[in-house]
Amino acid sequence: MTNFLSEELDRTDTHLLTLLQKEGRISNARAAQQLNLSEAACWRRWKRLEERGYIDHYSARVERKRLGYGVTAFVQVRFGSHGLAAAEGFEQAMKTHPQVISCHNVTGNEDYIVQVVARDLDQYAEFTTLLRGLEGVNSIQSSISLREIKRDTVLPPQRQSSAR
């Protein structure tokens, strides 16, 4: 069985991935020029990266405060019991709640860390009420962001190791 993540990426592939992460609307012609490739060769690489799952989505990064989201919170969630149904219900609620930016199942004292945006503290309080009502949730602890220092979605380029 071949794992597409174990396939080696060359320098051109990693450079193309970096270009696309930084400028998702770059044209094929401009990308080809920056990579010193023909447009056809660049397009083939681009499509191969999509087909093999290295690129799974395109989107625009939107400024939260311009949309009225003045609060960003990081919520540590701890479960009282770890039944499968409760975890699945919680995860489904987080996947479908529009204020949830990210949700991670983590190691340590907490079970999940959830990043949430809200218009204000009142809207955030409504969200915490929803969390407390979910099956299995035993406690939540919130950290409100005072100031965002870095916000990036660009992964550092890393070529795959050929060692197995």
C-alpha positions in Angstrom: 0.0 0.0 0.0 1.4 3.4 -1.0 1.0 6.3 1.3 1.0 9.6 -0.7 2.6 11.4 2.3 5.7 9.1 2.0 6.3 10.1 -1.6 9.2 12.5 -1.9 8.6 16.1 -2.7 11.4 17.9 -4.5 12.5 21.5 -4.0 10.2 22.7 -6.8 7.2 21.0 -5.2 7.9 22.5 -1.8 8.5 25.9 -3.4 5.2 25.6 -5.2 3.4 24.7 -2.0 4.9 27.7 -0.3 3.9 30.0 -3.1 0.3 28.7 -3.1 0.0 29.1 0.7 1.2 32.7 0.6 -0.7 33.7 -2.5 -3.6 31.4 -3.2 -4.7 33.4 -6.1 -1.4 33.3 -7.9 -1.8 32.5 -11.6 -0.2 29.5 -13.1 1.8 31.7 -15.4 3.2 33.7 -12.5 3.9 30.6 -10.5 5.7 29.0 -13.4 7.8 32.2 -13.9 8.8 32.2 -10.2 9.7 28.5 -10.3 11.5 28.7 -13.5 9.2 26.2 -15.2 7.1 26.1 -18.3 3.4 26.8 -17.6 2.5 23.2 -18.6 5.1 21.7 -16.2 3.9 24.0 -13.4 0.3 23.1 -14.0 1.1 19.4 -14.0 2.9 19.7 -10.6 0.1 21.8 -9.2 -2.6 19.3 -10.2 -0.5 16.4 -8.9 -0.2 18.1 -5.5 -4.0 18.5 -5.4 -4.6 14.9 -6.5 -2.2 13.4 -4.0 -3.8 15.4 -1.1 -1.1 17.9 -0.4 -3.5 20.7 -1.2 -7.0 20.0 0.2 -8.7 23.4 0.1 -8.5 27.0 -1.1 -9.9 29.9 0.8 -9.5 33.6 1.6 -8.3 34.7 5.0 -10.7 37.3 6.3 -10.0 39.9 9.0 -12.0 39.0 12.1 -12.3 42.4 13.6 -13.7 43.9 10.3 -16.5 41.4 10.6 -17.2 42.4 14.2 -15.5 39.6 16.1 -13.8 41.4 18.9 -13.2 38.4 21.1 -11.0 35.4 20.5 -10.9 32.8 23.2 -9.1 29.5 23.8 -11.2 27.1 25.8 -9.8 24.1 27.6 -12.4 21.4 27.9 -12.2 18.5 30.3 -14.6 15.5 30.3 -15.8 13.8 33.4 -16.0 10.4 31.6 -14.6 9.4 28.3 -17.4 7.5 26.7 -17.3 7.3 22.9 -20.8 8.8 22.4 -20.0 11.9 24.5 -16.8 12.5 22.6 -18.5 12.0 19.2 -21.3 14.3 20.2 -18.9 17.0 21.4 -16.8 16.8 18.2 -19.8 17.0 16.0 -21.0 20.1 17.9 -17.6 21.7 17.5 -17.5 20.9 13.7 -20.8 22.5 13.1 -20.7 25.5 15.3 -19.8 28.6 13.2 -17.9 30.4 16.1 -15.5 27.5 16.5 -12.3 28.3 14.5 -10.4 25.2 15.5 -10.8 22.3 17.9 -8.0 19.9 18.9 -8.2 16.7 21.0 -5.0 17.0 23.1 -2.9 15.2 25.6 -2.5 16.5 29.2 -5.0 17.5 31.8 -7.6 18.7 29.3 -9.3 16.7 26.6 -9.9 19.4 24.0 -8.7 22.9 23.2 -11.2 25.0 21.2 -10.5 28.3 19.6 -13.6 30.5 19.4 -14.5 33.9 18.1 -17.4 36.1 19.3 -18.7 39.6 18.8 -18.3 40.4 22.5 -18.2 38.8 25.9 -22.0 38.4 26.0 -21.9 36.3 22.9 -18.9 34.3 24.2 -20.8 33.6 27.5 -23.7 32.2 25.4 -21.1 29.8 23.8 -19.8 28.7 27.1 -23.4 27.9 28.2 -23.7 25.7 25.2 -20.4 23.9 26.0 -21.5 23.3 29.6 -24.7 21.6 28.4 -22.9 19.1 26.2 -22.8 15.5 27.4 -19.6 14.5 29.1 -18.2 18.1 29.6 -17.1 18.3 33.2 -15.2 21.6 33.2 -14.1 24.4 30.9 -11.4 27.0 31.4 -11.2 30.0 29.1 -8.3 32.2 28.1 -9.3 35.4 26.3 -6.7 36.7 23.8 -5.7 40.2 24.6 -3.6 40.7 21.5 -2.8 38.6 18.5 0.9 38.4 17.9 1.1 36.1 14.9 -1.6 34.7 12.6 -0.4 32.6 9.8 -1.7 29.5 8.0 1.5 28.9 6.0 3.2 25.7 6.9 7.0 25.8 6.7 8.4 23.9 3.6 9.6 20.5 4.4 10.7 17.9 2.0 9.6 14.3 2.8 12.3 12.0 4.0 13.0 9.0 1.7 13.8 6.9 4.7 11.1 4.4 5.6 
